[in-house]
C-alpha cells in the first residue's frame, strides 16, 4: 500500500534565513523586489510518501510575518515601497 505523512512546523529564522529574507531579489519583470513585511518565522511543510517503489520526501518553506497579531505570508513588492525594518 501507499502511505503519506505530513509534518508542519513554525520555526524561528536562522541568521541566514533573516539575511536572505531582508535581501532585495531580482524581479521577473526587471528591477528589484523585497518582502513587504519583515519575516519573523518560517513555515516548514514536509510531505513524505512511501509505496512499494520506495519513498520520497518533499520539503517546502515560506517566510511568515506577524501583522496585527496574525501570522501572514509576506509578498515581494518594489524595493521603494517596502517597509524597512531593522
N, CA, C and O of each residue as an XYZ file, in Angstrom:
344
protein
N       0.813     -1.194      0.000
C       0.000      0.000      0.000
C       0.852      1.251      0.000
O       2.079      1.215      0.082
N       0.145      2.348     -0.095
C       0.795      3.655     -0.140
C       0.568      4.403      1.160
O      -0.541      4.416      1.694
N       1.618      5.024      1.663
C       1.496      5.834      2.872
C       2.008      7.231      2.604
O       2.984      7.430      1.880
N       1.337      8.185      3.196
C       1.769      9.565      3.049
C       1.670     10.225      4.416
O       0.671     10.065      5.118
N       2.704     10.965      4.793
C       2.654     11.674      6.069
C       3.032     13.135      5.861
O       3.814     13.475      4.972
N       2.463     13.983      6.696
C       2.714     15.419      6.628
C       3.289     15.882      7.953
O       2.898     15.398      9.016
N       4.208     16.812      7.882
C       4.742     17.433      9.088
C       4.751     18.934      8.830
O       5.313     19.389      7.834
N       4.137     19.698      9.711
C       4.073     21.151      9.563
C       4.657     21.777     10.820
O       4.240     21.459     11.934
N       5.627     22.671     10.635
C       6.263     23.322     11.782
C       6.408     24.809     11.524
O       6.656     25.228     10.393
N       6.255     25.604     12.568
C       6.546     27.028     12.521
C       7.837     27.210     13.305
O       7.856     27.028     14.523
N       8.917     27.569     12.615
C      10.233     27.615     13.256
C      10.806     29.029     13.221
O      10.447     29.837     12.364
N      11.700     29.313     14.164
C      12.386     30.602     14.186
C      13.339     30.691     13.007
O      13.856     29.681     12.529
N      13.565     31.920     12.544
C      14.514     32.125     11.450
C      15.940     31.946     11.960
O      16.272     32.363     13.070
N      16.771     31.326     11.139
C      18.202     31.282     11.425
C      18.787     32.621     10.980
O      18.127     33.356     10.245
N      20.004     32.959     11.402
C      20.628     34.195     10.904
C      20.695     34.228      9.371
O      20.511     35.287      8.770
N      20.957     33.077      8.736
C      20.988     33.022      7.268
C      19.616     33.304      6.671
O      19.505     34.018      5.674
N      18.558     32.739      7.287
C      17.193     32.996      6.818
C      16.878     34.487      6.890
O      16.343     35.059      5.940
N      17.211     35.114      8.020
C      16.922     36.535      8.217
C      17.641     37.381      7.171
O      17.076     38.338      6.639
N      18.890     37.022      6.880
C      19.672     37.743      5.876
C      19.035     37.580      4.495
O      18.898     38.549      3.748
N      18.649     36.352      4.164
C      18.023     36.062      2.874
C      16.684     36.796      2.737
O      16.362     37.319      1.670
N      15.911     36.831      3.825
C      14.589     37.457      3.794
C      14.670     38.965      3.592
O      13.779     39.559      2.985
N      15.735     39.587      4.097
C      15.837     41.045      4.005
C      16.555     41.513      2.744
O      16.556     42.707      2.446
N      17.163     40.597      2.004
C      17.915     40.973      0.806
C      16.975     41.217     -0.373
O      16.067     40.421     -0.613
N      17.185     42.316     -1.117
C      16.397     42.524     -2.339
C      16.658     41.395     -3.332
O      17.776     40.891     -3.435
N      15.620     41.005     -4.057
C      15.740     39.940     -5.048
C      15.391     40.495     -6.420
O      14.700     41.508     -6.539
N      15.879     39.816     -7.456
C      15.551     40.228     -8.817
C      14.102     39.883     -9.122
O      13.634     38.785     -8.821
N      13.403     40.833     -9.721
C      12.014     40.610    -10.114
C      11.983     39.991    -11.505
O      12.830     40.319    -12.335
N      11.019     39.094    -11.785
C      10.913     38.522    -13.137
C      10.695     39.598    -14.202
O      11.078     39.417    -15.358
N      10.076     40.725    -13.809
C       9.807     41.792    -14.781
C      10.903     42.852    -14.799
O      10.756     43.892    -15.441
N      12.001     42.588    -14.096
C      13.101     43.543    -14.045
C      13.036     44.357    -12.763
O      11.979     44.461    -12.141
N      14.155     44.929    -12.371
C      14.193     45.686    -11.129
C      14.378     44.767     -9.930
O      14.616     43.566    -10.065
N      14.262     45.366     -8.770
C      14.458     44.620     -7.519
C      13.175     44.641     -6.699
O      12.417     45.610     -6.724
N      12.948     43.550     -5.971
C      11.810     43.471     -5.056
C      12.303     42.967     -3.704
O      13.342     42.313     -3.614
N      11.551     43.279     -2.662
C      11.833     42.711     -1.348
C      10.501     42.496     -0.635
O       9.466     43.011     -1.057
N      10.544     41.735      0.442
C       9.315     41.395      1.159
C       8.713     42.642      1.805
O       9.437     43.503      2.306
N       7.368     42.730      1.789
C       6.690     43.920      2.298
C       6.576     43.952      3.822
O       6.264     44.997      4.393
N       6.821     42.833      4.478
C       6.855     42.769      5.944
C       8.087     41.977      6.359
O       8.521     41.072      5.647
N       8.641     42.318      7.500
C       9.833     41.599      7.969
C       9.421     40.242      8.541
O       8.683     40.186      9.525
N       9.894     39.141      7.931
C       9.553     37.813      8.447
C      10.146     37.580      9.834
O      11.241     38.046     10.148
N       9.390     36.845     10.656
C       9.859     36.506     11.997
C       9.953     34.996     12.191
O      10.616     34.522     13.113
N       9.289     34.248     11.320
C       9.267     32.784     11.418
C       9.312     32.193     10.014
O       9.255     32.900      9.008
N       9.418     30.864      9.989
C       9.380     30.138      8.721
C       8.431     28.957      8.891
O       8.546     28.191      9.847
N       7.490     28.815      7.955
C       6.575     27.682      7.953
C       7.210     26.592      7.102
O       7.450     26.789      5.911
N       7.482     25.439      7.714
C       8.135     24.328      7.017
C       7.129     23.185      6.893
O       6.571     22.728      7.891
N       6.905     22.730      5.666
C       5.981     21.625      5.403
C       6.773     20.486      4.774
O       7.412     20.660      3.736
N       6.724     19.316      5.412
C       7.423     18.132      4.910
C       6.367     17.086      4.561
O       5.552     16.708      5.402
N       6.392     16.626      3.316
C       5.476     15.576      2.867
C       6.311     14.360      2.509
O       7.192     14.430      1.651
N       6.032     13.254      3.163
C       6.775     12.021      2.909
C       5.820     10.995      2.311
O       4.751     10.728      2.861
N       6.222     10.427      1.180
C       5.401      9.408      0.512
C       6.177      8.105      0.474
O       7.363      8.085      0.144
N       5.502      7.024      0.810
C       6.128      5.699      0.759
C       5.190      4.755      0.029
O       3.984      4.737      0.274
N       5.770      3.965     -0.877
C       5.000      2.897     -1.524
C       5.953      1.758     -1.864
O       7.114      1.766     -1.453
N       5.461      0.789     -2.610
C       6.295     -0.377     -2.921
C       7.530     -0.024     -3.757
O       8.479     -0.806     -3.812
N       7.528      1.147     -4.407
C       8.669      1.558     -5.228
C       9.725      2.334     -4.444
O      10.780      2.661     -4.988
N       9.454      2.631     -3.174
C      10.418      3.386     -2.379
C       9.736      4.542     -1.679
O       8.522      4.539     -1.474
N      10.537      5.534     -1.315
C       9.970      6.678     -0.607
C      10.546      7.974     -1.155
O      11.642      7.998     -1.715
N       9.788      9.047     -0.983
C      10.282     10.363     -1.379
C       9.829     11.374     -0.339
O       8.785     11.217      0.295
N      10.630     12.403     -0.179
C      10.313     13.461      0.771
C      10.374     14.792      0.042
O      11.330     15.068     -0.683
N       9.353     15.614      0.235
C       9.305     16.935     -0.374
C       9.164     17.963      0.746
O       8.235     17.890      1.550
N      10.087     18.915      0.793
C      10.057     19.947      1.827
C       9.885     21.314      1.178
O      10.610     21.660      0.245
N       8.928     22.084      1.671
C       8.762     23.466      1.207
C       8.766     24.367      2.432
O       8.368     23.955      3.522
N       9.219     25.601      2.242
C       9.150     26.547      3.349
C       8.766     27.927      2.837
O       9.078     28.296      1.705
N       8.091     28.673      3.683
C       7.664     30.039      3.387
C       7.996     30.916      4.580
O       7.846     30.508      5.732
N       8.451     32.129      4.286
C       8.662     33.083      5.364
C       7.304     33.536      5.887
O       6.348     33.680      5.124
N       7.230     33.760      7.201
C       5.999     34.184      7.857
C       6.294     35.465      8.640
O       7.308     35.569      9.330
N       5.388     36.435      8.516
C       5.499     37.681      9.276
C       4.280     37.793     10.186
O       3.293     37.076     10.017
N       4.367     38.698     11.144
C       3.238     38.920     12.037
C       2.705     40.324     11.790
O       3.466     41.292     11.782
N       1.380     40.431     11.587
C       0.745     41.735     11.367
C      -0.575     41.742     12.121
O      -1.407     40.853     11.940
N      -0.760     42.739     12.961
C      -1.993     42.877     13.753
C      -2.314     41.605     14.540
O      -3.476     41.212     14.653
N      -1.271     40.963     15.085
C      -1.475     39.776     15.904
C      -1.759     38.499     15.131
O      -2.087     37.473     15.728
N      -1.638     38.549     13.803
C      -1.894     37.363     12.979
C      -0.654     37.029     12.162
O       0.122     37.913     11.802
N      -0.479     35.743     11.875
C       0.616     35.326     11.005
C       0.180     35.471      9.555
O      -0.919     35.057      9.186
N       1.045     36.061      8.731
C       0.758     36.249      7.305
C       1.987     35.865      6.498
O       3.104     35.848      7.014
N       1.766     35.557      5.223
C       2.880     35.290      4.312
C       3.184     36.594      3.581
O       2.362     37.062      2.793
N       4.361     37.195      3.832
C       4.691     38.454      3.164
C       4.938     38.228      1.677
O       5.463     37.191      1.271
N       4.552     39.213      0.875
C       4.739     39.102     -0.573
C       5.780     40.115     -1.027
O       5.917     41.183     -0.430
N       6.520     39.775     -2.090
C       7.519     40.723     -2.590
C       6.850     41.935     -3.234
O       5.813     41.818     -3.886
N       7.459     43.092     -3.037
C       6.993     44.319     -3.670
C       8.199     45.143     -4.070
O       9.328     44.809     -3.710
N       7.972     46.222     -4.815
C       9.102     47.073     -5.221
C       9.889     47.535     -4.001
O       9.317     47.816     -2.948
N      11.192     47.608     -4.156
C      12.057     47.978     -3.036
C      11.652     49.336     -2.469
O      11.700     49.533     -1.255
N      11.253     50.273     -3.326
C      10.907     51.616     -2.858
C       9.659     51.622     -1.979
O       9.495     52.523     -1.156
N       8.770     50.626     -2.137
C       7.538     50.561     -1.349
C       7.676     49.696     -0.109
O       6.744     49.611      0.690
N       8.803     49.064      0.061
C       8.970     48.101      1.158
C       8.981     48.815      2.500
O       9.406     49.965      2.614
N       8.509     48.113      3.496
C       8.595     48.602      4.867
C       9.970     48.189      5.378
O      10.233     47.004      5.583
N      10.826     49.151      5.577
C      12.192     48.845      6.010
C      12.199     48.749      7.534
O      11.853     49.699      8.236
N      12.597     47.589      8.022
C      12.660     47.374      9.467
C      14.040     46.844      9.814
O      14.556     45.943      9.154
N      14.618     47.402     10.836
C      15.948     46.951     11.253
C      15.824     46.081     12.484
O      16.831     45.595     13.000
